[in-house]
Amino acid sequence: MSGNKQHPSKDKKEASKAATADIIDKRRNLRKKEDKIVRKIILVIALTLLIIGGFLGFTVYRYVDSGLKPLDKSDDQLVQVEIPSGSSNKQIGEILEKDNIIKSGIVFNYYTKFKNLTGFQAGYYQLAPNMTLDEIGKQLQEGGTSEPTKVADGKIAIPEGYDIDQIAERVAKVTGKDKKEFLDLVNDETFFNRIRQKSPILYRWVMNAVRYEGYRW
């Protein structure tokens, strides 16, 4: 009878081991649950950051893409803009944005730097909201006038593809001037120098037109 009786201390040890194992299992299961929760939280945060990053990236892209385009393609009304001496690309961009010539001074600043458009000169310029950043940059490189000039009120629409003779007829019809008078001006060096001083863009346009037609000295 005495040989079949279990030792009390042995029972306590086995019970203690079982309790310890149970505690370990509970802690392990709790840790697994916590790990799952942590992974879910990390996944949610990562997805949220990805969505936010994508949205911000798209927003920045739209902002830059819009800033590279003319402010208003249909608005060719000239505006006189003064560029002070010593102005940086950033300051010029701010002036152009303030005068409603471009959409974003920030985009202008970085675009002109990336395109290596430098050497902008101080002076007065006649610019329009339908001009591209390249056109504005090139005019700023060529220089404006030292004194304010009157912005032209009259406009003459010249259809694309018109030759110099057709242009002369259109100018004569709109202004009431003689067609021959316009063609004579095309070969007047003094007249061209005056155009170059007052409006470099108009000067380039006229030069291209007359060179194409074989006019000029």
Phi and psi in degrees as a GROMACS rama.xvg file:
@    title "Ramachandran Plot"
@    xaxis  label "Phi"
@    yaxis  label "Psi"
@TYPE xy
-68.7026  -22.886  SER-2
-75.857  -23.4495  GLY-3
-89.4409  -7.39315  ASN-4
-78.7146  129.962  LYS-5
-77.3772  147.731  GLN-6
-77.7032  130.591  HIS-7
-58.7465  -40.9648  PRO-8
-66.0561  -33.5825  SER-9
-68.5257  -37.9038  LYS-10
-64.4961  -39.9601  ASP-11
-64.7725  -39.9926  LYS-12
-64.8284  -42.5851  LYS-13
-66.1741  -38.6891  GLU-14
-66.4132  -38.0364  ALA-15
-66.18  -41.0743  SER-16
-63.7028  -41.7559  LYS-17
-63.9728  -39.9252  ALA-18
-67.1011  -40.774  ALA-19
-64.0081  -43.0968  THR-20
-62.193  -38.3817  ALA-21
-66.259  -40.7693  ASP-22
-64.125  -42.2451  ILE-23
-62.4838  -43.002  ILE-24
-62.5914  -42.3518  ASP-25
-63.1887  -42.3083  LYS-26
-65.3615  -38.9962  ARG-27
-64.3941  -44.4329  ARG-28
-64.8424  -39.1155  ASN-29
-64.113  -41.0198  LEU-30
-64.3414  -38.9867  ARG-31
-62.2377  -43.2809  LYS-32
-63.345  -41.6166  LYS-33
-63.834  -41.0798  GLU-34
-61.8485  -40.5008  ASP-35
-62.6448  -43.1663  LYS-36
-63.674  -42.7206  ILE-37
-61.6464  -44.6534  VAL-38
-62.3893  -39.6427  ARG-39
-64.5755  -41.8774  LYS-40
-63.017  -44.6585  ILE-41
-62.059  -41.8063  ILE-42
-62.6897  -44.7808  LEU-43
-62.4159  -44.0246  VAL-44
-63.3467  -43.5544  ILE-45
-62.0693  -44.0446  ALA-46
-65.2139  -39.5309  LEU-47
-63.5438  -45.6725  THR-48
-63.8363  -37.724  LEU-49
-64.0342  -43.6202  LEU-50
-65.0509  -45.3251  ILE-51
-62.912  -43.5425  ILE-52
-61.8639  -42.3381  GLY-53
-64.0384  -41.215  GLY-54
-65.3252  -44.4428  PHE-55
-64.6903  -40.7632  LEU-56
-61.679  -43.3534  GLY-57
-65.3782  -40.39  PHE-58
-63.1975  -44.4777  THR-59
-64.0623  -41.2544  VAL-60
-60.712  -45.8793  TYR-61
-62.6631  -39.5412  ARG-62
-64.4703  -46.8851  TYR-63
-68.161  -44.5369  VAL-64
-60.5696  -41.0992  ASP-65
-67.6909  -38.4183  SER-66
-68.4418  -22.3102  GLY-67
-79.3396  -17.0961  LEU-68
-92.0701  157.431  LYS-69
-56.2757  149.432  PRO-70
-60.3636  -43.6739  LEU-71
-152.556  104.085  ASP-72
-60.4951  -25.1732  LYS-73
-92.445  -4.99477  SER-74
-103.686  103.869  ASP-75
-105.854  17.2792  ASP-76
-68.9454  121.505  GLN-77
-72.66  140.269  LEU-78
-126.118  131.684  VAL-79
-81.7219  126.158  GLN-80
-122.842  134.027  VAL-81
-102.398  127.815  GLU-82
-109.52  109.12  ILE-83
-66.1326  155.298  PRO-84
-63.1018  138.156  SER-85
82.0119  8.54323  GLY-86
-69.5724  135.952  SER-87
-83.1647  169.397  SER-88
-57.6849  -39.5027  ASN-89
-63.8342  -44.6048  LYS-90
-66.7504  -39.0416  GLN-91
-63.7288  -41.8184  ILE-92
-59.9415  -41.507  GLY-93
-64.2824  -39.2715  GLU-94
-65.1718  -45.7712  ILE-95
-65.1025  -37.7676  LEU-96
-67.8152  -42.2879  GLU-97
-63.438  -35.2572  LYS-98
-87.5847  9.9247  ASP-99
59.4439  44.9305  ASN-100
-102.748  -35.2973  ILE-101
-129.159  167.017  ILE-102
-81.2919  -40.1019  LYS-103
-141.198  121.763  SER-104
-69.0671  -31.6065  GLY-105
-65.3207  -46.6421  ILE-106
-63.1371  -41.2505  VAL-107
-59.2615  -44.0291  PHE-108
-59.2956  -51.4993  ASN-109
-72.3876  -35.5718  TYR-110
-63.6911  -46.2015  TYR-111
-66.0936  -31.3698  THR-112
-71.1346  -44.791  LYS-113
-64.9185  -34.7855  PHE-114
-85.6586  -0.115293  LYS-115
58.0764  38.9037  ASN-116
-88.3544  100.229  LEU-117
-127.422  -176.986  THR-118
73.6028  28.875  GLY-119
-67.5122  139.642  PHE-120
-107.231  150.364  GLN-121
-74.1581  158.989  ALA-122
143.371  -172.187  GLY-123
-103.892  133.777  TYR-124
-128.233  148.262  TYR-125
-107.119  107.368  GLN-126
-121.973  158.589  LEU-127
-130.054  152.445  ALA-128
-64.0922  -16.1566  PRO-129
-90.5074  5.18686  ASN-130
-82.8756  146.184  MET-131
-81.8032  165.67  THR-132
-63.367  -34.2238  LEU-133
-65.3424  -43.1961  ASP-134
-63.9728  -42.7247  GLU-135
-64.6354  -44.8435  ILE-136
-60.7681  -43.1792  GLY-137
-66.3129  -38.5974  LYS-138
-66.9538  -37.5809  GLN-139
-66.4609  -29.8474  LEU-140
-73.0548  -35.9439  GLN-141
-74.8425  -25.5545  GLU-142
100.209  151.876  GLY-143
-106.173  -148.318  GLY-144
-105.656  153.58  THR-145
-77.7755  -20.1531  SER-146
-125.195  153.192  GLU-147
-59.8232  143.211  PRO-148
-123.384  154.556  THR-149
-72.1609  128.418  LYS-150
-72.0281  131.506  VAL-151
-63.3478  131.238  ALA-152
-88.7688  -42.8739  ASP-153
-77.2943  146.418  GLY-154
-130.783  141.962  LYS-155
-124.516  116.617  ILE-156
-80.027  123.028  ALA-157
-111.986  110.377  ILE-158
-59.1931  146.189  PRO-159
-63.3946  136.961  GLU-160
95.8741  -4.96719  GLY-161
-65.7522  137.354  TYR-162
-87.8802  176.618  ASP-163
-63.9884  -31.7871  ILE-164
-69.7827  -40.7759  ASP-165
-67.7687  -36.8098  GLN-166
-63.2437  -41.6115  ILE-167
-62.1605  -40.09  ALA-168
-65.6887  -40.9671  GLU-169
-65.7216  -43.4205  ARG-170
-62.9677  -42.4104  VAL-171
-63.4125  -39.2556  ALA-172
-68.3456  -40.6003  LYS-173
-76.9167  -41.0973  VAL-174
-91.9361  -18.4057  THR-175
81.8589  4.56335  GLY-176
-82.6773  165.018  LYS-177
-76.5489  139.202  ASP-178
-59.5577  -40.4773  LYS-179
-63.9599  -32.4689  LYS-180
-63.2897  -39.3386  GLU-181
-66.9734  -44.2382  PHE-182
-65.6305  -31.6899  LEU-183
-67.2761  -36.9477  ASP-184
-65.2131  -29.505  LEU-185
-60.2487  -28.6275  VAL-186
-104.814  15.6938  ASN-187
-97.9181  109.37  ASP-188
-63.564  -37.0221  GLU-189
-62.0524  -41.631  THR-190
-61.6216  -43.4264  PHE-191
-65.0315  -37.3124  PHE-192
-64.9215  -36.9637  ASN-193
-66.6654  -40.1937  ARG-194
-63.5739  -42.0686  ILE-195
-61.2793  -36.9948  ARG-196
-73.417  -37.7961  GLN-197
-86.8189  -36.1592  LYS-198
-150.859  93.0739  SER-199
-57.6503  -35.6927  PRO-200
-66.4375  -45.4641  ILE-201
-62.3961  -38.6024  LEU-202
-60.5958  -46.3296  TYR-203
-63.5731  -41.6186  ARG-204
-62.955  -46.1054  TRP-205
-65.4695  -41.252  VAL-206
-60.1406  -44.1694  MET-207
-63.0212  -40.4141  ASN-208
-65.763  -47.3605  ALA-209
-73.7102  -31.8802  VAL-210
-66.5817  -38.5556  ARG-211
-62.9921  -35.1083  TYR-212
-88.8215  -4.02908  GLU-213
85.6278  12.9128  GLY-214
-84.3248  -177.352  TYR-215
83.0352  160.786  ARG-216
